[in-house]
Amino acid sequence: MKSIEDISALNRYIELFNAQYYPDSPLKPIVGGGKTEEPELMMIFINPTKKNVASDPSWTGLRVPWIGLSPIWKVFQESGLVSDSMLEEILQSKKNWTPEFTERVYTAMGRSGIYITNIVKWAGEDATLPEKEKIDRYLPILKKEIELVRPKHIVAFGTVPYNNLTGEKVPFKAVFDKSIATHALPLKEIEVNGHKTTIVPCYFPVGMGRFNRPQAIKILAAIKNQLQVPVATIERTDIFMTK
């Protein structure tokens, strides 16, 4: 993996890696998508599931997070990261996501300086948290991904990505309290594979973490305002990924 020099090569490696360690899984791995070169934000979630339509072997488009799933996009819209019109299109397309629509969505996210990925790329049958073995296997890949993408800032959703990148306990309450009091967040400096960046934890806002949704929205809104991240919106001309 040391010889991999770009994100496309890493994604090909992930495909082979997944087949090697999980040959019995009928689902395809989900990789990262959005702005692949120095994004303002890299959003790191935990693991995808088969509810992501891109995990289906017959899918011909980008295999990126949250395809065919609307709850997270609602969270992004309520925090100001995604426009009302973009969410409306996503909701209308929920049951019929196409590869072309996926490109439009992720081009919009890339144009806003956002890259989205998971610590574990293997797609599970359900939202059960991955065991330590899976996390340990995929963590070097995530670190390589950070090295190649070179994000200015990282948002870690939940304890798994934050703990494994910092080696520290997640200070959720302190981060949330500061976001409410000052509309700003403490950005912790870290170095990953030689790349210096900052990281801030955010509550996982959907699925088993849905009860933390209000807090997550407030943290994301504070991040958007603090870093002046532009609102993502789909344009009619969107076709390709934004570099």
N, C-alpha and C positions, 0 to 999 in steps of 0.2 A: 504493500500500500504506500510505502514511502516514495515510490517512483511516480505516483499519480500526480498530475500537474494541473488538472482542470476538473470542474464539477461534472462534466459529461462522462469523463473516464471514471470518476468515483461512482456515478450512478450505474455504470456497466459493472463495476466491481461489486456493488451491492446486489445486483441481480445474481451474479455468480455465487456470492457469499450466502445469499438466502437459499439458493438451490443446494449448496453444499451442506449447510447445517440443518435445513428443514425441508428435505426432499419430499416428504409426504404431504406437505401443505399444498393445497390446490390454489392458494391465493398468491398473488404477486406482491412484492414489497412496494411500499410507498416511500418515495424519496422527497426531497425538498423542492420548493418552487417559489418563484417571484423574482426579485432582483438578485441576480447571482454574483454581482460584483460590488462589494462595499455598500451593502444596504444600510440604511439608517437603523433599521430594526431587524433582528433575526428572532422570530418567535419559535420557541422550542416547546413542543408538546410531548406527550409520553409515548403513545403507541397508537397506530391506526387499527381499524377493525374491518371486517368484511362488509360493514354498512357503507364504507367508502366504495363507490361503484368502480373506482379505478383499480381496486384490488382484483377484480374479475379478470381472468386470463384473456377473455375475449375483448377487453377494453383496448382501443387503439390509440387513445390520447395520452396526455401527460398523466403519470402516476404520482399525483401530488396530494397533499392533505385536504381533508374535508370536502371531497367531491360527492355531491348528492346528499349532503347533510346541511340542514339550515340553521340549527341552534347557534353554532359558533359565529355564523355570519350576522345573526341578530345581535349577538354580543358586540361584535365589531361595529355594527351600525349605531347601537345605543351609546357606545363610547366615542363615537365621532370618527372612527377610522375608515368607515365605509359609508358611502352616500345612501340616501333614501332610495334613489332610483336604482342603484346597484343591488340593494337588498331586494327590491321589488322584482327585478329580473331573476335573481337567485330563487326567490320563493316561487315564481311562476315556472321555473325550470326544474324545481326540486325532483319531480318524478320522471324527468326526461333530460337529465344532463347529457350533453354531447361533448365529444372531444373539442369541437370548435368553440362551444360556450366556455369550456374549461380554460382554453387559451385566452379568451377574452377576460375572464375573471382574474387569472394570474398575471396577465399583462397589466391590468389595472392595479393590482397589488404591487407589482414590480415598479410601476411608474411612481407610486407613492413611497418607494424606498423600503418595501417590506419583503422579507423572505420568510417562508413558513416551513418548518420541518418537525420531525419527531426524533427523540433519542433512540427509540427502537423502530426499525423500518419494517419488521415482520408484521403482517396483518393478522390479528387474531380473530377468533370466532365471536368474541364478545369483548366487553370493556374491562375485563379483569386486568389488574395491573401486572405487568410482566415480572417474572421472577428474576432474582439477582443474576442468574446465569445468562439470561438474554441481555440484561442491561450491560453486564460486563463484556459481552461479546460485541455489542454494538457501540459501546462508548468510544473506542478508538476511531470508529468510523465517523461518529459525530464530531470528535475533535479534529479529524482531518477535514471534515466539511467546514468547520469554523475557520480552519487555517486557509482553505481555498476561497471561501466566500468573503472573509474578512469583514464581518459586521462591525459597525461602530458601537452598537449596543445590542444586548441580548435580553429578551423577556423570557423567563423560565416559568412555564405553567406547571405548578404542582411541585411536590417535594423531590420527585425523581430526577429531573434535569438539574435543578438547583443544587441539590446535595452532591450529585456526582461531578459537577463542574467546579464547585467551590470547596467541597469537603466540610461544609458547615451546615448547621441546622437552619432551616428556613425561617427568617424573621417576619412571617406574614403579618402579624398584628402591628408590629412597629412600622412596617412599610405602609400598611393601610392607614394607620393613625396619622402618619406624616402626610400622606396624600390628601387626607381630608383637611388637616390643619394648615398646610402650606401650599397645596396644589402642586407640589413638587415631590420628587422621590429620591431616596439615597441610592446612587448608582455605585455599586461595588466594583472596583477595578480588579480584573483577573487577566491572566495570560494563558492562552491555550495554544500549544504547539508553536510558540514564538509569536503569536498574534495577541496584541494587547487590546482589550475591549472592556466594556462594563456590563454588569449583569444586575437585573432586578427581578425579584420573584413576583409572581402573580397567582392568585387563587385559580384553580382549575374551575371553569365556570359552567360546564355542561355535564350531562350524564350523571355520574355519581357525585360530581362537584356542583350540581345545579343549585344547591342551597347557598353556595358562595357566589352566585352570579352577581348580585348587587355590588358586593365588594370588588369583584374582578372588574366590573364595568368602571367603577370609580378609579381604580388603579390604572386601567388602560387609558381613561380619559386624561388622567394626570400625566401619563407618559406622552400622549399625543400633544398636549399643550406644552409640556416642558421641552420636548425635542422638536416641536413645530412640524410634526408629520402631516403632510397634506392628505386630504380626504381622498380615498380611492373611489373612482367612478369609472364605469364602463363607457367607452366611446364606440361609435359604430364602426370605426376603422380598426379597432383592436383585432389583431390576428395572431401576432407572434409574441413570444416572451420578451420582456424588457430586460436588457443587460444593464 
